[in-house]
Amino acid sequence: TAHELGHQWWGEMVTCADWHHIWLNEGSATYTEALWAEFQPGSTGTPALLSAMASRRPSSMNTIVYRSNISSASFIFDQNAVYYKGAWVLHMLRHIIGDANFFATLALYRSNHLYGTAVTEDLQAAAESVYGQSLEWFFEPWVYLTGAPTYQSAWRNISAGGASYVELYLNQTQNVAWTTFKMPVDIRCTIGGSPVTKTIWNDERSEHLLIPVSGSATAIAIDPNNYILHPTSTTTTFVEGPPKIVKVTP
């Protein structure tokens, strides 16, 4: 019911201009299901949202949201690519730009194309207008390219210049034919028994990142709340990286 009611806005009030961009209808309506889980009376809120999105994960990452072949109805309405991955595009966008900006984006997109048609670039333009920054790095790979990242990591504690750091070795190990995904990635560090979440910018296939922390970490989790569409992350042996500058004097 939430899905079909969602179409009153995303599909009917604003309709995709052609079948290539059908995810604007179906991905949005699928995400509406998750929003209902989050906001319905008696909901647990964010945990309910995350649970709803977990149950809507594509069974295959080898998909493209944009529909290149519009001669086949079964291809146009592919559940994994259009409904599920399309919903995850919105879910990830919301986490990147924040709740206030996300819902303001939807309102602007709706008002700009009220009782008309739109394509993916129109949603991107609305998001960029609200957020104040280019989001090409997000929309291009997630809507128009194949796949999703697969994260592999290793870490160690570092003390330098009188401060504590976690040195994180992070790899993207997805299919070599797939792109390198540029994403802000949440890293949960357990320090003194308490979790502290830091967000790092990952834009390389393999990189070393130095994360300032308040003390020695005992555990690290990559994207602990699964805000990014990816398979379960794995660990590997730490590999030495280049030196990092932590302090300059004068």
N, C-alpha and C positions, 0 to 999 in steps of 0.2 A: 504493500500500500504506500509506504514512504517513497519507494522507487517511482511508482507511477505518478504520485502527487508531485514529486520532484520535477517531473517532465513538464508540469504546468509552467515552470520557469525555464528550465534547461531542456529545450526541445520544442516548446510551443510559443512561449513569450519571446524567447530567443532561439532560433533554429539554425542548425549547422548549414552553411551555404551549399555544401555538397557532401556526398558520402565519404569523401576522403577524411573529413573532419567529424565523423559520426561520434567519436569519443566525447566531444563536447556535450552531446546529448546523453549518451549511455554511461560514460565515466562519471559525469556529474550526478546523474540519477542514482548510480551505485554508491557514490560517496554520500548522497543524501540518506541512504540507508544507515550508514555509519554515524552520520550526524544525528539521526533520530535515536540511535542507540545511546549516543552521548548526552543528548538533551531531553529525552523523554522523562516524564515525572518518575521519580524514584531511582533514576540512573546513578551509577557510581561516577559518571563524568568521564574523565580522561581514560581510566582503566577500561570502561565500556567501549570507548572509541577505539582504543588499541586492540581490544579483543575482536571487535567487529572487523577491523582492517586485517587482522591476522587470519580471519576466516575467509577473507577475500583476496588472498595472495594468489597470483597466477601460478598454475601448476608447472608452467614452463616459462623461463626467462627469455627464450629464443623467439621473441615477438617484437613487432613494431606497432606502436599505437596508431600512427598515421596509416590509413588504408590506401595502398597504392593500386590495388586491383579492385575496381568497383563494378566489375562485370559479374561477380559471384556474391550472392546474398550471404552464403555461409562464411565467406571471407570477410565481408563487410561487418558482420555481426559476431565476429570471433570473441568468445567470452574472455579468454585469457588476455588478449591484446587490448580490446576496446572497453569492456566492462571493468575488469579487474585492474589491469595495468593503468588504464585511463583514470580510475578512481585513485590509484596510488600516486599518479602525477599530482593530483589536487592535494592529497594528503601530505606529500613531501613539500609542495609549494607552501602550504600553510605553515609547516614547521620552519621553513627557511625564512619567510617574511614576517611571521608572527600572526596571532589570531586577529588583532585589530586590522592589520593591513590586508589579511586574506579576505575577511568578510567585506571590507571596504572595496576590495578588488571585484568581488562578485557583484556588489551593488553598482559599481561604475560600469562594469561590463554589461550588466543588465540595462542600465539607463542609456548607455551608448547605442545599444542595438535592440531597443524595445520594439517588439512586433516586427522584427526584421531578421536578417541572417548574419552569421559571423563565422570566422575561421579561427584557427589556433592563434594566428598572429594578433587577432583582436583581443583575445584573452591575455596574451603576453603583453600587449601594449597597455592594457588596463592595469595589470600587475606592476609593470615598470613605472607607470605614472604614479601609482600609490606608493610604491616602495622607494622610488627615487633613484634606482640603479638599473643597469641593464641586467636582464635575466636570460640573455641568449645562451649563456653557458649551461643553463638548466633546461630550457625548452627544447633546444636543438637535439641533444642526445636522448632525452627521455621521451620525446614525441616522435622524432623522425629517424632515430637509429635503433639498431637491434640491441637487445640484451639489458643487462644490469651488472653492477659491480659485484665481485666476490672478494671479501676482505680476508687477508691473512696477516697476522701481527705477532710481534715479539716486543718485549720492553725490559727496561732495567732502571733502577734508581741511580741518579747522578747528583753529586754534591759539588758545586763549583761557585767560586766567588762569594762564599758565605750563604748561598741559597740552595734550595732543593728543587730538583727537576725529575720528571719522568722522561726518559728518552724512548720514543716510540718508533719502532720499525714497522712500517705499514705497506703492504703489497696489495695491488689489485690483480687477482689471478684468474679473472674471467677469460673466456675464449679470446685468443690473440687477435681474431678478426674483429672483435668488438672494440668500441672506443674506450679510452680512459675517461672515467666519469669524474668530473670536478664537482665536489660536494663538501659542504660543511658537515663534519662528522662529530657526533657527541662521543666523548671518551669519559667513562665513569671510573674515577680513581678512588680506591678505598684507602683512607689515611686515618690512622688511629681508630679504626673500627667504623668510621663514618664515610659515607659515599659523597664524593664531590664530583660534579660533572663539569668538564671543560669542553669547549668546542674548537676543533682544529679545522683548518682548510686543507683538504687533500686534493691535489691536482696533478699528481704524478703517478705513474704505474708503480713505482717503488720509491719510497722516501723515508728519511729520518726526521722526526719532529721532536723538538724539545719543549716540554710542557711545564711551566712553573707550578709548583705545588707547595703546600705548607710543611710537608714532612715526607718521610719514606712511605711509599705506597706498598700495600700488601696484595692488591689485586687490581686488575684493569679489565674493563669491559668495553667493547667496541659497539657503538650504537645500541646501548642497553635497552632502550624502549622500542627498538625496531621502527624508527621513523623513516628509514631508507629501505627501499625495496632491494633486498639482496638475500642470497642463501645464508645459512648459519656461518658466521665467521670462524676461522680456525687459527691455531697458533703454530708458530714455527720457531726454529732456532734463531737467536739474535745474530744479526750480521752487523759488523762494524761499519759505521758510516763516516762521513766527513766531519771535521771539527766544527763546532758551533761557537760563535762569539757570544758570551753571556754578559760581559762587562768591558767597557772601554774607558780608559783614563788617560788624559783628562777628558 
